[in-house]
């Protein structure tokens, strides 16, 4: 009979553990190169970013080992307690002194911890506990989109909205728009569990409408054949109405009469919501975003060009990536994304991908993207093999958070996403994000190791 220690490690998914150590190792190596200072060459110097990264990786690994010795049931039962403690931290941090215009940090000398990063862990655990306790959804005979549908959805799942909404709003109050956006990744979890199929579709359509609105809202043009000047926003509304009229005739002539009423209601409701949304986007854009945030969005959308102003970060980041060529310049040979040159701001945090790409080129960039892709596929694979609903939901939460961070961070570096301060998971410099992502993975590894015996 195997001892307790053997049982703990017997069913561990070592592929995830290996990927974790590879990313951490590459992170320390890359940060060392990005911020290398000849006067502080020591790898373990806690006065340097790479030294602090090693320290946080060590703390994370220590906590990870402790997690492996815990019982999975203890983790599940502690989910709401962890969530509560983290929410308390998110409230408390609002009473601290602002750093760089945001109340996001608890400072301890030269070290600090960012509760908003831990907020993702708390939300993932609490959401998993809540959804796991809910009965399976019953299949709808005739799903329809209506006001009553959304009212029913809210009444059924208001606790889900509260669980995700509390930390998200507290993060927004700091303000930390980047981390706030990460909380929308949980829509992928809800979609997988059958709670948000139509909502996810609406979100995709809403994003498309929002982008089009922001691109053309300030433009004007003449209606073809008519000498009428029209604004871009008005043009979108007219286009929506024409699309609605087209669908009206399609329903009228190609759908059985008895099936038309709910489709007419859905069409009218969708048009009203879409038209209101177009006007809300422009109003919200002008009201809630600061000038530098508007500029960053306009840069990504191609509405303005400002290579030496607000667009400097993206411009320099793309220049560094492009200068790496096919095979790169070599380790510690970056001439743009390094501390001495200062060509790329935040080259060890938000734009860590630039240092890597300049030194390793296209080959290295492809390898890193492939590594994260394998990790994401592995996380989804782990989720799908679970018999425990809690573990499946938590695994999808982890996958969604990793996916958002990876997609947005690389998107920032290559100019496809606005600069919103999202780190590359486990790779960028930052103790709070290393700790959070490590805990997410180690908790998942522990829960997954019990997949053969846990049924709930």
C-alpha positions as CSV (number, residue, x, y, z in Angstrom):
1,X,0.0,0.0,0.0
2,X,1.3,3.4,-1.0
3,X,2.2,5.9,1.7
4,X,0.4,9.2,2.0
5,X,3.2,11.1,0.3
6,X,3.2,8.8,-2.7
7,X,-0.6,9.2,-3.1
8,X,-0.2,13.0,-3.2
9,X,2.2,12.9,-6.2
10,X,0.9,9.8,-8.0
11,X,-1.6,11.5,-10.3
12,X,-0.1,14.9,-10.7
13,X,-0.1,16.2,-14.2
14,X,3.7,16.7,-14.6
15,X,3.3,18.3,-18.0
16,X,1.6,21.4,-16.4
17,X,4.3,21.5,-13.7
18,X,7.1,21.3,-16.4
19,X,5.5,24.1,-18.5
20,X,5.3,26.2,-15.3
21,X,9.0,25.8,-14.5
22,X,10.0,26.4,-18.1
23,X,8.1,29.7,-18.2
24,X,9.4,30.8,-14.8
25,X,13.0,29.9,-15.9
26,X,12.6,31.8,-19.1
27,X,11.1,34.8,-17.2
28,X,14.0,35.2,-14.8
29,X,16.5,34.8,-17.7
30,X,14.6,37.4,-19.8
31,X,14.2,39.9,-17.0
32,X,17.8,39.6,-16.1
33,X,18.7,40.5,-19.7
34,X,16.1,43.3,-19.9
35,X,17.3,45.1,-16.8
36,X,20.9,44.0,-16.6
37,X,23.1,46.4,-14.6
38,X,26.9,45.8,-14.7
39,X,27.0,47.4,-11.2
40,X,24.5,44.7,-9.9
41,X,25.3,41.6,-11.8
42,X,24.3,39.1,-9.1
43,X,21.3,37.0,-10.2
44,X,19.9,36.7,-6.7
45,X,20.3,40.4,-5.7
46,X,17.0,41.4,-4.1
47,X,17.7,45.0,-5.1
48,X,17.1,44.0,-8.8
49,X,13.9,43.0,-10.6
50,X,15.2,39.6,-11.5
51,X,16.2,39.0,-7.8
52,X,12.7,39.9,-6.7
53,X,11.2,37.7,-9.4
54,X,13.3,34.8,-8.1
55,X,12.1,35.5,-4.6
56,X,8.4,35.6,-5.5
57,X,8.9,32.5,-7.6
58,X,10.4,30.8,-4.5
59,X,7.5,32.0,-2.3
60,X,5.0,30.7,-4.9
61,X,6.7,27.4,-5.1
62,X,6.7,27.0,-1.3
63,X,3.0,27.8,-1.2
64,X,2.4,25.4,-4.1
65,X,4.0,22.5,-2.2
66,X,1.8,23.3,0.8
67,X,-1.2,23.3,-1.4
68,X,-0.2,19.8,-2.7
69,X,-0.4,18.5,0.9
70,X,-3.9,19.9,1.4
71,X,-7.0,17.9,0.8
72,X,-9.0,18.9,-2.2
73,X,-12.2,19.0,-0.1
74,X,-10.5,21.6,2.2
75,X,-9.8,23.8,-0.9
76,X,-13.4,23.5,-2.0
77,X,-14.8,24.3,1.4
78,X,-12.5,27.3,1.8
79,X,-13.4,28.9,-1.5
80,X,-15.8,31.5,0.0
81,X,-13.4,32.3,2.8
82,X,-10.6,33.0,0.4
83,X,-12.9,35.1,-1.6
84,X,-14.0,37.1,1.4
85,X,-10.4,37.8,2.6
86,X,-9.5,39.0,-0.9
87,X,-12.5,41.2,-1.2
88,X,-11.6,42.7,2.2
89,X,-8.1,43.4,0.8
90,X,-9.6,45.1,-2.2
91,X,-11.7,47.4,0.0
92,X,-8.7,48.1,2.3
93,X,-6.4,49.1,-0.6
94,X,-8.8,51.9,-1.5
95,X,-7.7,53.7,1.7
96,X,-4.0,53.6,0.9
97,X,-2.0,56.4,-0.7
98,X,-2.2,56.3,-4.5
99,X,0.8,55.2,-6.5
100,X,1.0,56.4,-10.1
101,X,-2.5,57.7,-9.7
102,X,-4.1,54.4,-8.6
103,X,-4.8,52.9,-5.1
104,X,-3.7,49.4,-6.1
105,X,-0.8,48.5,-3.8
106,X,0.0,47.5,-0.3
107,X,3.7,48.6,0.2
108,X,6.2,46.8,2.4
109,X,9.5,48.7,2.0
110,X,10.7,48.0,-1.6
111,X,8.2,45.2,-2.0
112,X,4.5,45.4,-2.7
113,X,1.5,43.3,-3.3
114,X,-1.5,44.0,-5.6
115,X,-4.8,42.7,-4.3
116,X,-6.4,43.1,-7.7
117,X,-4.3,40.3,-9.0
118,X,-5.4,38.0,-6.2
119,X,-9.0,39.1,-6.9
120,X,-9.0,36.8,-10.0
121,X,-8.1,33.9,-7.8
122,X,-10.8,34.7,-5.3
123,X,-13.4,35.1,-8.0
124,X,-12.4,31.8,-9.7
125,X,-12.8,29.9,-6.4
126,X,-16.1,31.4,-5.4
127,X,-17.6,31.1,-8.9
128,X,-16.6,27.4,-9.0
129,X,-18.1,26.8,-5.6
130,X,-21.3,28.6,-6.5
131,X,-21.9,27.0,-9.9
132,X,-20.9,23.5,-8.6
133,X,-23.7,23.8,-6.0
134,X,-26.3,24.6,-8.7
135,X,-28.4,22.0,-10.3
136,X,-27.8,21.2,-14.0
137,X,-29.6,23.4,-16.4
138,X,-32.7,22.1,-18.1
139,X,-32.8,22.2,-21.8
140,X,-35.1,24.9,-23.1
141,X,-37.7,23.6,-25.6
142,X,-37.9,26.9,-27.6
143,X,-35.1,29.3,-26.5
144,X,-36.0,32.9,-27.3
145,X,-34.5,36.3,-26.7
146,X,-36.8,38.6,-24.9
147,X,-37.0,40.9,-21.8
148,X,-38.5,38.0,-19.9
149,X,-35.6,35.8,-20.9
150,X,-33.1,38.3,-19.4
151,X,-35.2,38.8,-16.3
152,X,-35.3,35.0,-15.8
153,X,-31.6,34.8,-16.3
154,X,-31.0,37.5,-13.7
155,X,-33.3,36.0,-11.1
156,X,-31.6,32.6,-11.6
157,X,-28.0,33.7,-11.6
158,X,-27.9,37.0,-9.6
159,X,-25.5,35.4,-7.2
160,X,-23.1,34.8,-10.1
161,X,-23.3,38.5,-11.0
162,X,-22.6,39.5,-7.4
163,X,-19.6,37.1,-7.0
164,X,-18.0,38.5,-10.1
165,X,-19.3,42.1,-9.8
166,X,-18.0,42.9,-6.3
167,X,-14.3,42.4,-7.0
168,X,-14.6,43.8,-10.5
169,X,-16.2,47.0,-9.3
170,X,-13.7,47.4,-6.5
171,X,-10.8,47.0,-9.0
172,X,-12.5,49.6,-11.2
173,X,-12.6,52.0,-8.3
174,X,-8.8,51.8,-7.8
175,X,-8.9,52.5,-10.9
176,X,-7.4,49.5,-12.8
177,X,-9.2,49.2,-16.1
178,X,-6.9,46.5,-17.3
179,X,-7.6,44.0,-14.5
180,X,-11.3,45.0,-14.6
181,X,-11.4,43.8,-18.2
182,X,-9.9,40.4,-17.2
183,X,-13.0,39.7,-15.1
184,X,-15.0,39.5,-18.4
185,X,-13.0,36.3,-19.1
186,X,-15.4,34.4,-16.8
187,X,-18.1,34.7,-19.5
188,X,-16.2,31.9,-21.2
189,X,-16.7,29.7,-18.1
190,X,-20.4,30.6,-18.0
191,X,-20.7,29.8,-21.7
192,X,-19.1,26.3,-21.1
193,X,-21.5,25.6,-18.3
194,X,-24.5,26.6,-20.4
195,X,-25.4,29.8,-18.6
196,X,-24.4,32.4,-21.2
197,X,-24.6,31.1,-24.7
198,X,-26.8,34.0,-26.0
199,X,-25.0,36.5,-23.8
200,X,-21.6,35.5,-25.3
201,X,-23.1,36.0,-28.8
202,X,-24.4,39.4,-27.8
203,X,-21.0,40.4,-26.4
204,X,-19.3,39.5,-29.6
205,X,-21.9,41.6,-31.6
206,X,-21.6,44.4,-29.0
207,X,-17.8,44.5,-29.4
208,X,-18.2,44.7,-33.2
209,X,-20.8,47.5,-33.0
210,X,-18.7,49.4,-30.4
211,X,-15.5,49.2,-32.6
212,X,-17.4,50.4,-35.7
213,X,-19.1,53.2,-33.7
214,X,-15.8,54.5,-32.3
215,X,-14.1,54.3,-35.7
216,X,-16.8,56.3,-37.7
217,X,-18.5,58.3,-35.0
218,X,-16.6,61.5,-35.8
219,X,-16.8,61.1,-39.5
220,X,-19.3,62.6,-41.9
221,X,-20.4,61.7,-45.4
222,X,-23.0,62.4,-48.1
223,X,-25.8,59.9,-48.7
224,X,-25.4,58.3,-52.1
225,X,-27.8,60.1,-54.6
226,X,-28.9,62.6,-52.0
227,X,-27.4,65.8,-50.9
228,X,-27.8,65.0,-47.2
229,X,-24.8,65.1,-44.9
230,X,-24.8,62.4,-42.3
231,X,-22.6,61.6,-39.3
232,X,-21.0,58.3,-38.9
233,X,-23.1,57.4,-35.9
234,X,-26.3,58.3,-37.7
235,X,-25.1,56.1,-40.6
236,X,-24.7,53.2,-38.2
237,X,-28.3,53.7,-37.0
238,X,-29.6,53.9,-40.5
239,X,-27.7,50.7,-41.4
240,X,-29.2,48.9,-38.5
241,X,-32.7,49.9,-39.5
242,X,-32.1,48.8,-43.1
243,X,-30.7,45.5,-41.8
244,X,-33.8,45.2,-39.5
245,X,-36.1,45.9,-42.5
246,X,-34.3,43.2,-44.5
247,X,-34.7,40.6,-41.7
248,X,-38.4,41.7,-41.4
249,X,-39.1,40.7,-45.0
250,X,-37.0,37.5,-44.7
251,X,-39.2,36.5,-41.7
252,X,-42.4,37.6,-43.4
253,X,-41.8,35.5,-46.6
254,X,-39.6,32.6,-45.5
255,X,-40.8,31.7,-42.0
256,X,-44.1,29.9,-41.2
257,X,-46.7,32.3,-39.9
258,X,-47.0,30.6,-36.5
259,X,-43.3,31.0,-35.9
260,X,-43.2,34.7,-36.8
261,X,-44.3,36.5,-33.6
262,X,-41.3,35.6,-31.4
263,X,-38.9,36.4,-34.2
264,X,-40.6,39.8,-34.7
265,X,-40.2,40.5,-31.0
266,X,-36.6,39.4,-31.0
267,X,-35.9,41.6,-34.1
268,X,-37.5,44.7,-32.6
269,X,-35.8,44.2,-29.2
270,X,-32.4,43.7,-30.9
271,X,-32.8,46.8,-33.0
272,X,-33.8,48.9,-30.0
273,X,-30.9,47.6,-27.9
274,X,-28.4,48.1,-30.7
275,X,-29.5,51.7,-31.4
276,X,-29.4,52.6,-27.7
277,X,-26.0,50.8,-27.4
278,X,-24.5,52.9,-30.3
279,X,-25.4,56.1,-28.5
280,X,-24.3,54.7,-25.1
281,X,-20.8,53.8,-26.5
282,X,-20.1,57.4,-27.6
283,X,-21.4,58.8,-24.4
284,X,-19.5,56.3,-22.2
285,X,-16.4,56.8,-24.3
286,X,-16.5,60.6,-23.6
287,X,-17.6,60.4,-20.0
288,X,-15.7,57.5,-18.3
289,X,-12.4,57.3,-20.1
290,X,-9.5,59.6,-19.4
291,X,-7.8,61.5,-22.2
292,X,-4.8,59.1,-22.4
293,X,-7.1,56.1,-22.5
294,X,-9.1,57.6,-25.4
295,X,-5.9,58.3,-27.2
296,X,-4.6,54.7,-26.8
297,X,-7.9,53.3,-28.2
298,X,-7.8,55.8,-31.1
299,X,-4.3,54.7,-31.9
300,X,-5.2,51.0,-32.0
301,X,-8.3,51.9,-34.2
302,X,-6.1,53.9,-36.5
303,X,-8.0,57.1,-36.0
304,X,-4.9,59.1,-35.1
305,X,-1.1,58.7,-35.5
306,X,1.2,59.9,-32.7
307,X,4.4,57.9,-32.9
308,X,6.3,60.2,-30.5
309,X,3.5,61.0,-28.1
310,X,0.9,58.6,-26.8
311,X,1.7,56.1,-29.5
312,X,5.4,56.0,-28.5
313,X,5.1,52.8,-26.4
314,X,3.4,50.8,-29.2
315,X,5.7,52.3,-31.9
316,X,8.9,51.5,-30.0
317,X,7.6,48.0,-29.0
318,X,6.9,47.1,-32.7
319,X,10.3,48.5,-33.7
320,X,12.0,46.3,-31.1
321,X,10.1,43.2,-32.2
322,X,10.9,43.9,-35.8
323,X,14.6,44.5,-35.2
324,X,14.9,40.9,-33.9
325,X,14.5,39.6,-37.4
326,X,14.2,35.8,-38.0
327,X,16.8,34.5,-35.5
328,X,17.2,37.4,-33.1
329,X,20.3,39.4,-31.9
330,X,21.3,37.0,-29.2
331,X,21.0,36.9,-25.4
332,X,21.7,40.2,-23.7
333,X,22.3,41.7,-27.2
334,X,19.0,43.7,-27.4
335,X,19.7,47.3,-28.6
336,X,16.2,48.7,-28.2
337,X,14.4,46.7,-25.4
338,X,17.0,47.0,-22.7
339,X,17.5,49.1,-19.6
340,X,20.5,51.0,-20.9
341,X,18.9,52.2,-24.1
342,X,15.5,52.9,-22.6
343,X,14.0,52.7,-26.1
344,X,11.1,50.5,-25.0
345,X,9.3,51.6,-21.8
346,X,8.4,48.9,-19.3
347,X,10.5,46.4,-21.1
348,X,10.4,44.0,-18.1
349,X,6.7,44.3,-17.4
350,X,4.0,45.2,-20.0
351,X,6.4,44.9,-22.9
352,X,8.5,41.9,-21.8
353,X,7.6,40.2,-25.1
354,X,9.6,42.9,-26.9
355,X,12.9,42.0,-25.2
356,X,12.3,38.3,-25.8
357,X,11.5,38.9,-29.5
358,X,14.4,41.2,-30.1
359,X,16.9,38.7,-28.7
360,X,15.3,35.5,-30.1
361,X,13.6,36.8,-33.2
362,X,10.7,35.2,-35.0
363,X,11.9,31.7,-34.0
364,X,11.9,32.6,-30.3
365,X,8.6,34.4,-30.5
366,X,7.0,31.5,-32.2
367,X,8.3,29.2,-29.5
368,X,6.9,31.3,-26.7
369,X,3.5,31.6,-28.4
370,X,3.5,27.9,-28.9
371,X,4.4,27.3,-25.3
372,X,1.5,29.3,-24.1
373,X,-0.8,27.7,-26.7
374,X,0.2,24.2,-25.4
375,X,-0.5,25.4,-21.8
376,X,-4.0,26.7,-22.8
377,X,-4.8,23.5,-24.6
378,X,-3.6,21.5,-21.6
379,X,-5.8,23.5,-19.3
380,X,-8.9,22.9,-21.4
381,X,-8.0,19.2,-21.6
382,X,-7.7,19.0,-17.8
383,X,-11.0,20.7,-17.4
384,X,-12.8,18.3,-19.7
385,X,-11.6,15.1,-18.0
386,X,-12.9,16.1,-14.6
387,X,-15.7,14.2,-12.8
388,X,-15.8,17.0,-10.2
389,X,-17.9,20.0,-11.4
390,X,-16.0,22.3,-9.1
391,X,-12.7,21.4,-10.6
392,X,-14.0,21.6,-14.2
393,X,-15.3,25.1,-13.6
394,X,-12.1,26.2,-11.8
395,X,-10.0,24.8,-14.6
396,X,-12.0,26.7,-17.2
397,X,-11.6,29.9,-15.0
398,X,-7.8,29.4,-15.0
399,X,-7.8,28.8,-18.8
400,X,-9.9,31.9,-19.4
401,X,-7.7,34.2,-17.2
402,X,-4.5,32.9,-18.8
403,X,-6.0,33.3,-22.3
404,X,-7.1,36.9,-21.7
405,X,-3.7,37.9,-20.3
406,X,-1.7,36.2,-23.0
407,X,-3.9,37.6,-25.8
408,X,-4.0,41.1,-24.5
409,X,-0.3,41.3,-23.6
410,X,1.0,40.1,-26.9
411,X,-1.7,42.2,-28.6
412,X,-0.3,45.3,-26.8
413,X,3.2,44.5,-27.9
414,X,2.4,44.2,-31.6
415,X,-0.1,47.1,-31.7
416,X,-3.4,45.1,-31.9
417,X,-4.6,46.0,-28.4
418,X,-4.5,49.3,-26.4
419,X,-1.9,49.6,-23.7
420,X,-3.8,48.7,-20.5
421,X,-1.1,47.3,-18.2
422,X,-1.8,43.5,-18.6
423,X,1.3,41.3,-17.7
424,X,2.3,38.2,-19.6
425,X,1.4,35.4,-17.2
426,X,4.4,34.2,-15.1
427,X,6.7,35.9,-17.6
428,X,6.5,39.6,-16.9
429,X,8.1,41.1,-13.9
430,X,5.8,41.4,-10.9
431,X,5.5,39.5,-7.6
432,X,1.7,39.7,-7.4
433,X,1.0,38.2,-10.8
434,X,3.6,35.5,-10.3
435,X,2.0,34.6,-7.0
436,X,-1.5,34.7,-8.4
437,X,-0.9,32.6,-11.5
438,X,1.2,30.1,-9.5
439,X,-1.6,29.6,-7.0
440,X,-4.1,29.2,-9.8
441,X,-2.0,26.5,-11.4
442,X,-1.0,24.7,-8.2
443,X,-4.6,24.6,-6.9
444,X,-5.7,23.2,-10.2
445,X,-2.9,20.6,-10.2
446,X,-3.9,19.5,-6.8
447,X,-7.6,19.3,-7.6
448,X,-6.8,17.4,-10.8
449,X,-4.7,14.9,-9.0
450,X,-7.8,13.8,-7.2
451,X,-9.9,13.4,-10.4
452,X,-10.1,9.6,-10.0
453,X,-11.8,9.8,-6.6
454,X,-13.8,13.1,-6.5
455,X,-17.3,12.9,-7.9
456,X,-18.7,16.3,-6.9
